């Protein structure tokens, strides 16, 4: 069974660098408090680590 991550954008990307904004958008997080579910892959983990101060992550 493949693990999944529930990722929620908790802080606004306003004031963040362009790379951080692009990473959040790449994860599918466009608005504050939006939640997406993604497969637990090394690529997704890397993207989450770049914006870890903006998001909240739960393993499903």
Order of alpha helices (4+ residues) and beta strands (2+ residues): beta-alpha-beta-alpha-beta
